[in-house]
């Protein structure tokens, strides 16, 4: 709901702190629901707030003072981060897009924004994978998981298996309702990924069923065993997702890197490549397969199915996991 006389009030009436006002405006915009979307935008907005308060930024704490020049200054700062290798192109574009969305929520108009995040960065985001994903070799995955367990990281070890065998995102694996998934696996032979999904795409309106294999059952069993007492997922009852991500998952990434795995997203891509081969009988394009040339209709159906299983609503996104139609 719009704030009465908000243009004359600090941060347009959404609070005295810029870091608080952005998320409040987003919640006001989206209303009930879309929690994951609000959180994603809020996290990226915080990166902008940090810059605003820094010596490199304008050192302000009131959204009313933010103009297009300031936003373009932030775009230049983010571009510098990309050049230094601190953030990827996709992350950079997402950060600028979230600043635009949050400013629109604060102002209730579109007058102050970065006209085009991609043009402002001067970079082109590639949506087609150019290298085969790591983690396709299950021997490598088991070795990583074993090392994690040996270093008292059994919950992260479980995440590795869930990501590889079901294509779950990191957040989905952490928040997965394990008792429900176990029941579905036993009774239905398939599981519905619903918890922690991106963009609020959850519930009966967005079913996302994954066929249960021996590997999926093993992954669920490992996760259930690693789940803290009194919990339905991989978080302890008194533990927040943010705390777990920072205190547990972040340090464990070094172990992944030691074993030649860039991150959990590679395991999701490995899942997609395997599913493509199962659905078409051809290797994924990024692995040298030419199914898209042999049977384009079959290739299209497989991409549509994989898009659904990964929780996307656009088939073109699948090229970022399995490769394009060269």
Number of C-alpha atoms within 10 A of each C-alpha: 8 15 11 10 9 15 13 10 15 18 25 23 19 21 16 15 15 23 21 16 24 29 23 19 28 22 20 16 18 13 12 8 12 15 18 16 19 24 15 16 22 25 17 19 26 18 14 23 22 15 18 22 14 12 9 12 16 15 13 16 18 18 21 17 11 17 13 13 12 17 21 18 16 23 24 15 17 26 22 14 15 18 12 10 10 11 14 16 20 15 14 23 23 17 25 27 21 21 26 23 19 25 23 19 23 27 19 13 10 13 13 16 23 22 15 13 21 19 12 19 20 12 15 11 13 11 15 17 18 15 12 19 24 19 26 19 11 13 10 15 21 15 13 23 23 14 17 21 16 11 12 10 18 21 25 25 27 26 27 28 27 29 24 27 26 26 27 27 21 23 16 20 27 26 17 25 20 21 14 13 20 18 13 15 20 13 10 12 15 20 22 21 25 22 19 21 24 18 16 16 22 18 13 9 7 15 16 20 17 19 13 19 14 9 14 21 19 16 22 25 15 18 26 22 14 20 20 15 13 10 15 17 23 27 22 15 12 7 10 10 13 10 11 15 17 11 10 14 19 12 12 17 16 14 16 19 12 10 14 13 20 16 16 22 21 20 30 26 27 25 24 31 25 17 21 24 16 13 16 18 12 19 19 27 24 22 14 11 17 17 21 18 12 11 11 13 12 16 21 15 15 21 24 18 17 24 20 19 22 24 22 18 13 11 16 14 20 25 22 17 29 30 24 18 14 8
